[in-house]
C-alpha cells in the first residue's frame, strides 16, 4: 500500500493505522475481561446446577472442604457447604478462602491459596498412610 502512495502521505497513513491498531488492542483487553467474567459465571452456574441434583453419601476417605467464605447466603437458604464434615469417614477438614463464590476459587488470586490447601491436605494424607504402614509392620513383628 505504501509503495503506491507518495512519501508525503506515508506519515498520516501510518498514524491512522496505528490509531486503529491501538483502539483494537484497548477494546480487546475489555473483551478479554468480559470473557473471563463470562467463564467464571458459567463455572458458577454449572456448579450450582450439579450441586442441586447431587445426593450426598458418606465417603470412607478424608474430605477437604474448601469454602468460599465471602459468599452471601440468604438466611432463608440452608447453607449446605459445611455438611461435608459429617460425610468424611476418614475425617474431614474445612478451610475458608476469601472468595465471593465457589466459581472464583479456581481463578486468580484464589487459585494459589486453594492449591496450597490442597497440597497440605494431600501431604497430611501421605503422612497418615506412612504412619499406618509403620503401625501395621510393628504389629506383625
N, C-alpha and C positions, 0 to 999 in steps of 0.2 A: 504494500500500500504506500509506504513512504517513498518508494522509488518512483512512483507515478506523480508525486507531489513536488512542488518547488520547495527548496530548502527553507524559505521564509515561513512556510506553512507547517513545518515539522513541529515546532515548539507548541503551538496551540493544539495541534492534533494529539501530541503525546500527553499534554496536560489533561485534555478531555478524557483520554483513555485511562490515565492514572486516576482521575477522579471517579470514573465508573468502577474501576477495579477496587479502589478503597471503599466505595459505597457497598459493593458486593461483599467485601470482607467484613465490614461492620454489620451488615444485615445477616451474614452467615453466622456470626457469633450469637446474635439474638436467636436465630433459628436453632442453633445447636443447644442453647439453654432451654428453649421450648421443647426440643426433642427429649432432652434429659428429663425434664419435668413430666412429659408425657409418659416416658418409660417408667418412672417412679410411680406415677399414678396407676399405670397398667399393672405393675407388680403388686401394688397395694390392693387393687380391686380383685386380682386373681387370688391373692392370699385370702382375702375375706370370703370369696366365693368357695374356696377349698375348705376353709375352716367351718363354714356354715353347714356343709354336708358331711363333716367328719365325725365319726363315732369314736370317742376316746376309749381305749382299753388299757389295762395295766401292762406295763412293759417290764420285762425281767431285768434289764440292764440299768445303767445310770443314765440320767437325763440332765442335760444342760438347757435351762430355760432362759433365753435372752429376751428381756422385756424392754420395749420402747417406753421409757419412763415418762416422757413428756407428752404421751398420747392422752388426749382428753377422752375420758369415758363418762358418759352421762350417768347420773345417779339412778336413772330408771333402767339401765342396762346392767346385766350381770357380767362382771369382769372375770372372764374365764382364763385369763393369762396365767393365773397362779395355781390353777387346778393341777398342772403338771407335777407339782411337788408330791401329790398324793399317788401318782401313777408310776413312779420310778421304783421298781422292785429292788434295784441295786443302789438306791439312793438318788438324790437329785440335788441340783444346785441352781439357784436363780440369781442372775446378775441383771443389773439395770444399766442401760445405755441411754444417754440423754437425747434420744431421737423422738420426733413427734409422731412417728408411725412405723410399723414394722417394715413397710416398704422402703423406708430410708435407712434401715440398719445396714444394708449392703451397698450404701453409697458413701462417698467421702463427706465428711471426715469420720463417720461412724464405723466404716468397714474395718479400719485399723484396730479400733478398740474391740470390735467383735472378734476379729482374728486372734487378738491377744488372749481374750477369754477362752476361746475355743482351744487354742494351743495349750493353755494352762490346764484346762479341763482334761484334755487328752493325755497330757503328761502325767497328771494325777492318776488317771486310769491305768496308765502303763506301770506306774509305781505300785498301785494296788495289785496288779497282776503279778509283778515280780515278787511282792511280799507274799501273795497267795501261793505262788510256786515254791517259795522257800518253806512256808509252813507245811505244805504237802510233803516236801522232801524230808523235813525234820520229823514229821510224824511217821514216815515209813522206815526211819532208821532204827 
